[in-house]
Amino acid sequence: MSDPPKPNMEVIPAPPRSEVIPAPRGGELYPLLTDPGDVLALFDERLRTGGLPVLDLPRIRVPGGGSVAFRYDTAGGEETAKKLEGIITAWRPSRLYWKSRAAGKKPPDCTSINGFSGVGDPGGVCADCPHARFGTSVKTDGSAGAGQACKDVRQALFLMEGELLPHLLNIPPTSVKAFGQYTLTLMSARAHYWGAITEITLEKAQSDDKIDYAKIVFRLKTRLSDPGQFDILKAFHERMRSVLEPAIVDASAYEIEEDRPRAAPRSAAPNGPPATPEPDEEEIPF
């Protein structure tokens, strides 16, 4: 006796496997916290053999023009996100100064890796430097701005979920106050910034000169209070601080994201001064 005919069934092919594994969710799924021995051993080996160049780390970029989406590096290329979560494993104040606004991407004339003492021209104690005073910045049209000619930034190592390496986040002058208030709030709550999961978003703002820009908003997402996690995070924080604090500061710490093509030079008046090009970078109000 033959078997009864089987009903026709559509064979649905399995979806292709993604080459990029999505980051796991939840603070307990950070590789640092789930497998601390191996992760810390990897970092120790790297620090002994070749160090960890801060400037080679993947970046989180704050856009110009008031966009409210971060751009950040991944193994699969650059991606964008309106919200990121991670652990601020270390941070430091930094300063950069260019004699000429036309310096562009050239190395700064003077830098500080701690926000207190500058190296270069003019160098010296940052608090005594005239370029660190408000009202010394220069706008694209050559007029005086409200900000500081010497740019005051914060540099943070931001460890996102599913990652072994932190991202380098350069916090622009317009977000320095918000970052300071956030860390003070954590301190008031007896929480270490490196012992918490922080959420960062961007908020659109506008300067007195009607220039759109984005400010970083910092929020506490989760406080990691487990004693075992605290010890792991403290050990990782000490390693990251030892990497970040002596690192040099370059022009990328004060990036201005280009979002429009270079404009043609303005026409020069007869017998007048030579024509000057329109700015090809987004004006940032600081």
C-alpha positions in Angstrom: 0.0 0.0 0.0 1.5 3.3 -1.1 1.9 6.3 1.3 -0.7 9.0 1.0 0.4 12.1 -1.0 2.0 14.8 1.1 0.6 18.3 0.9 2.6 20.9 -1.0 4.7 22.9 1.4 6.6 26.1 0.5 10.2 25.9 1.5 11.2 29.2 3.0 15.0 29.7 2.7 16.8 30.7 5.8 17.8 34.4 6.0 21.5 35.1 5.2 23.7 35.4 8.3 24.6 38.9 9.1 28.3 39.7 8.9 27.9 42.2 11.7 26.9 40.7 15.0 24.6 43.1 16.8 25.8 44.3 20.2 24.1 42.5 23.1 21.8 44.5 25.3 22.0 44.9 29.1 24.9 46.0 31.3 25.6 42.4 32.4 26.5 41.6 28.8 29.6 43.8 28.6 32.5 41.4 27.8 34.5 43.2 30.4 31.9 42.2 33.0 31.1 38.7 31.8 34.7 37.6 31.2 37.0 40.1 33.0 40.0 37.8 33.4 40.5 37.4 29.6 39.6 41.0 28.8 42.0 42.5 31.3 44.7 40.0 30.3 44.4 41.1 26.7 44.8 44.7 27.6 47.7 44.0 29.9 49.5 42.2 27.1 48.8 45.0 24.6 50.0 47.6 27.1 53.2 45.7 27.7 54.0 45.0 24.0 52.8 48.0 21.9 50.7 50.2 24.1 47.2 51.4 23.1 47.4 54.5 20.9 44.5 56.7 21.9 44.4 58.4 18.5 43.9 55.1 16.7 40.8 54.2 18.8 37.4 54.2 17.0 35.6 57.5 17.3 32.3 58.9 18.3 31.7 62.2 16.4 29.5 65.1 17.2 28.1 66.5 14.0 27.9 70.1 12.9 24.9 72.1 11.7 22.6 71.0 14.5 22.2 67.3 13.5 21.1 65.2 16.4 22.7 61.8 15.3 26.1 60.7 16.4 28.5 59.2 13.9 30.6 56.3 15.2 33.1 53.8 13.9 32.3 50.1 13.8 34.1 47.1 12.3 31.5 47.2 9.5 32.1 50.9 8.8 30.6 54.2 10.1 27.1 54.1 11.5 24.8 56.7 13.0 22.6 56.7 16.1 20.5 59.2 18.0 21.3 57.5 21.3 24.3 55.7 22.6 24.9 53.9 25.9 28.2 53.0 27.5 30.6 53.3 30.4 32.9 56.4 30.6 36.0 54.5 31.5 38.3 57.6 31.8 38.2 61.3 30.8 40.5 64.3 30.9 40.4 68.0 30.1 42.3 69.2 27.1 43.0 72.5 25.3 44.0 73.5 21.7 45.0 76.8 20.3 45.7 78.0 16.8 47.2 81.4 16.1 45.3 81.7 12.9 41.7 80.5 12.2 42.9 79.6 8.7 45.1 76.8 10.2 42.5 74.3 9.3 43.6 70.7 10.0 47.2 71.8 10.9 48.5 70.8 14.3 47.6 73.3 17.0 50.2 75.9 18.0 49.6 75.1 21.6 48.0 72.2 23.4 47.4 71.0 26.9 46.9 67.3 27.9 45.5 68.3 31.3 43.8 71.6 30.9 46.1 73.4 33.2 49.5 73.8 31.5 50.1 74.4 27.8 52.9 73.2 25.6 53.9 75.2 22.5 53.3 78.8 21.5 52.5 80.5 23.8 52.6 77.7 26.4 52.5 78.2 30.1 49.7 78.2 32.7 46.4 78.0 31.0 44.5 80.0 33.6 46.9 82.9 33.0 46.7 82.7 29.2 44.9 85.6 27.5 43.7 83.2 24.8 41.7 81.2 27.4 39.5 84.2 28.2 36.0 84.4 26.9 35.4 86.8 24.1 38.7 86.0 22.4 37.4 83.6 19.7 37.3 84.8 16.1 34.4 84.1 13.8 34.7 83.2 10.1 34.1 86.9 9.2 36.9 88.0 11.4 34.8 89.5 14.1 35.1 88.7 17.8 33.2 85.8 19.2 31.9 85.1 22.7 34.0 81.9 23.1 37.6 81.2 23.9 40.4 81.4 21.3 42.0 78.4 23.1 39.4 75.6 22.8 38.5 73.9 26.1 37.4 70.3 25.4 36.9 67.0 27.3 38.1 63.7 25.9 36.4 60.6 27.2 36.9 56.8 26.5 33.4 55.5 26.1 33.0 51.7 26.2 29.8 50.5 24.4 27.9 47.3 24.8 29.5 44.3 23.2 32.8 46.0 22.6 36.3 45.3 24.0 37.8 48.6 23.0 36.4 52.0 24.1 35.5 54.7 21.6 37.2 58.1 21.8 34.6 60.8 22.4 35.8 64.4 22.0 33.3 66.6 23.9 33.2 70.1 22.3 33.2 73.3 24.3 29.4 73.7 24.0 28.9 70.4 25.9 31.7 70.8 28.5 29.4 72.5 31.1 26.8 69.7 30.7 29.5 67.1 31.2 30.8 68.8 34.3 27.3 69.0 35.7 26.6 65.3 35.0 29.8 64.1 36.7 29.1 66.4 39.7 25.6 64.9 39.9 27.1 61.4 40.0 29.5 62.5 42.6 26.7 63.8 44.8 25.0 60.5 44.4 28.2 58.7 45.5 28.5 57.1 42.1 31.7 56.8 40.1 31.4 57.9 36.5 33.3 54.7 35.5 30.9 52.6 37.6 27.7 53.6 35.7 26.2 53.1 32.3 25.7 56.5 30.7 23.2 57.4 28.0 24.2 60.2 25.6 22.0 62.0 23.1 22.2 65.2 21.1 20.0 68.3 21.6 19.7 70.9 18.9 20.6 74.4 20.0 21.2 77.8 18.4 23.8 80.5 19.2 23.1 84.2 19.6 24.3 84.5 16.0 21.6 82.1 14.8 24.1 79.2 14.2 22.6 75.8 14.7 24.7 73.3 16.7 24.2 70.1 18.8 24.8 69.8 22.5 25.5 66.4 24.2 23.0 65.4 26.9 24.3 63.0 29.5 21.9 60.8 31.6 22.5 58.1 34.1 21.1 54.8 32.7 22.2 52.2 35.2 24.4 52.3 38.3 26.6 49.2 38.5 26.7 48.6 42.3 27.5 44.9 42.4 30.8 44.6 44.4 32.4 42.3 41.8 31.5 44.5 38.9 32.8 47.6 40.8 36.2 46.0 41.3 36.4 45.0 37.6 35.4 48.5 36.5 37.9 50.1 38.8 40.8 48.0 37.5 39.7 48.8 33.9 39.4 52.5 34.7 42.9 52.6 36.0 44.3 51.0 32.8 42.3 53.4 30.6 43.4 56.4 32.6 47.0 55.4 32.3 46.5 55.3 28.5 44.5 58.5 28.1 46.3 60.9 30.4 49.7 61.1 28.7 48.3 60.9 25.1 49.0 63.8 22.8 46.3 66.1 21.6 45.9 66.7 17.9 43.5 68.7 15.7 40.9 65.9 15.7 40.1 66.8 19.3 38.3 69.8 17.8 36.7 68.5 14.7 34.3 70.6 12.7 32.2 68.3 10.6 31.9 69.4 7.0 28.4 69.2 5.6 28.4 71.5 2.6 30.7 71.8 -0.4 33.4 74.5 -0.6 32.0 77.7 -1.8 33.6 79.9 -4.5 35.6 82.9 -3.4 33.8 86.2 -3.1 34.6 88.7 -5.8 37.2 91.3 -4.9 36.3 95.0 -5.3 38.5 96.9 -7.7 41.7 98.0 -6.1 40.5 96.5 -2.9 41.8 93.7 -0.7 42.2 90.2 -2.2 39.1 88.0 -2.3 38.6 85.7 0.6 37.0 82.3 0.3 33.7 81.5 2.0 34.2 79.1 5.0 33.9 75.5 3.9 33.3 74.2 7.4 30.4 74.5 9.7 30.7 77.5 12.0 30.5 76.3 15.6 29.6 79.0 18.2 32.4 78.6 20.6 
